[in-house]
Amino acid sequence: VIAEDSVLLREGVTRILGDAGIEVVGSCETAEDLLLKVRSYAPDVAIVDIRLPPTHTDEGLRAALEIRARHPGVAVLVLSQYVQVALAMKLLADSAEGVGYLLKDRIGNVKDFIGAVRRVEAGGTAIDPIIVSTLLDKRRSDDPLGALTPREREVLVLMAEGSSNQGIADKLVLTLRAVERYVSSIFTKLGLPSSGSESRRVHAVLLYLRS
Amino acid sequence: MTAWAFAQGASVDLTGRPRRLLLLTMALAGCAAAAAVSVISYNIDELGAGVDAVLVGWITLAYVLCGLLAWSRRPESRFGRLMVAAGFGPLLSRLSEVDEGLPQTVGVVCVLLPVVLFLHVFVAYPSGRLEGLLERVVIVAGYTSAIGFGLVGMMLGPSEWNSVIEVVSRPGAGDVMLDAGRIAVVAVALAALCLLAARARASGRALRRSLVRVCFALAVVTGALTVLSRLLDLPAAEPIKWIAFALIGLAPVLLLLGFLRAHLARSAVADLFVELRAEPAPADIQDALARALRDPSLTLVYWLPEFGGYADLDGREVDVRERGVGRAVTLIDRGGAHVAALLHDPALGDEPELLGAVTAAAGMALENGRLQAELRARLEELKGSRARIVDASQAERKRLERNLHDGAQQRLVALSLELDLLEEQLGPNTGASRRLDVLRRQVAVSLEELRELAGGLHPAVVTAHGLAVALEELAAHAPVPVRLTVTIEGRLPETLEVAAYYLVSESLANIGKHARASSATIDVTRHNGEVVVEVVDDGVGGADTERGSGLRGLADRVEALGGRLRVWSPRAGGTTVRAEIPCGL
């Protein structure tokens, strides 16, 4: 299901998803309509523009939070024109499972966008690189991030964006084992427990970066 | 004689406050005159000469001393000088009892002068001036007939007196002339009595003044009878004379009391000033004025420029030209414009200085009140227009931001989507696909720029998601580590949130540019109905609050919302920017 008030974008997204073999079961303009459609179609993913009528403020975000609360089986990918850490964290408040927060511009890069939709659908996480870089650039008084090697930093960024170990290995042209080594080294340096699923891992990393 | 000349000279020369030496000399001369007149009177071989001596001495002393007092306290009024002159009258008159040629001649010529002098004093009360033509005619006639008939009589060598100016010896004719003088002076006294009565009718109810006037009238009547007793063989001539003398002597005492009251009234004016300084309500102003003027019937009416008329405290229109019986009007004007008017007892016209002072005080207080009200109104208006300007500019920026977002941004995203699809269809590594990739990047840069532009126009995230969310982003991008604390639940009025957002944004930018700080804190709290936004850094301080246009603009924004912006920036002591904005919740 897609909720997006700009016809142009709604049609564009519908088309690229269709081209990628993802079926769009419904599209709508308002948050109310979206909730109705999610309930009746029970889709795998809901793609939601954060700014929806009537007030164009936070209707989309509220609808996304409601879907997360009422329909845990439906993954939510929020498209936003703001680069807002706080908004992303609102969405990720409880868990990072099946959640995405992307800048709207990302739609322009079809491959990445489709990848994010698939990742979210599979219960993973998709966090916009700008959010991650904002968090990483955030200045801290005593910064354990400074202890990371440049390679570890790269891995951390991809991890925070929601990439799986395999995804990181592919992007950085590394072996899976090497990635796992980096990950455990990062967790040790940041003092985080390195257990749990990948989405839990994302959650922990983001919470850590935000604090 | 010398004292008389002195008094005359002094009254001509001096218009300002008399010198102390002159007053002292006059007082001594007065005492001497009183002593002389008592001695002369005592030596007259008549029944009751002792009583005479005491009364005439008292009259001389009372008039001279009271006159000097009035003269020194109110030099601008002629009344004091007139009284002093009148005080020396009895001495001149009593010279007629001295059995020497020259003094007796002078004495007989001036024998009626004291009567006219006292009449003059009574008629000229309280200003010392003869206001009307009739009064002037009466008094001039009095002086002329008193001196004229006496002079002519003495030239004719009257039977009873030694005259040094005798021209022809016609004793019978001389006696007739002297009697004619008496009759003329009695006539003048009666005329003066009529004038006093007429004035008493026109005047108000001030008890003290009526008392003075009654005293005057009785003095005139008994004085006239005394003069007549020389002509006719009236019964009880002596007691009448004594009553007349006593009344004449009583008048200055009453005047002195009145003068003291007027003195008290001046201190009432001082009290009035103090009272009016405390910005009293209109009804209180009226009461204060009534107290200061001792006129409980006083009414204060305000000039209403928009109606072109006066109205009283209840808003009823009052036509000040249409005076009621026994009412007088004093207009209070400032700078050529009407402010108010007092409707009061016409008797207050006798105390023009008091009325003038009170009017001036009231005028000042009323004008002050009006100016302050006007100032407050303008300030209110200014505040309103400032808030409206901020609101309007904010609304306009918001509209622009929306247009950018809904229009250009969406189109660019859609365009970049199309380009991507096109690139995929063309397949990789063709010349066209490379060109497309360049285009796509350009679109991405445009989107980035557009987002920044829109964000600068209006922080839409504040409107959509609230201050706390927006501030977190600012803190994340801050040039130094920031500890952010927002203890406000829920949303605030939009203009307030936007102002607070810009305040933090500008403060953080300043910290990056100037402060060389190592950390900063941002606190947003609610305190006593105000939202307090405080940004503190630990940098070098010394921020110039006057020159930084950024801070000035922030102050404008905050003040437009009725708040205050304060900046503490001691050298090497960090900088604190604190805004307190009433949130009206």
Interface residues (C-beta under 8 A of the other chain):
Chain A: S6 L8 L9 G12 V13 R15 I16 D19 I50 R51 H56 T57 D58 L61 Q81 Y82 V83 Q84 V85 A86 L87 K90 K104 D105 I107 G108 N109 V110 T134 L135 D137 K138 R139 R140 S141
Chain B: R402 H405 D406 Q409 Q410 R411 V413 A414 S416 L417 E418 L419 D420 L421 E424 R440 V443 A444 L447 E448 R451 A460 V461 T463 A464 H465 A468 V469 A470 E472 E473 A475 A476 H477 A478 P479 V480 P481 V482 S518 S519
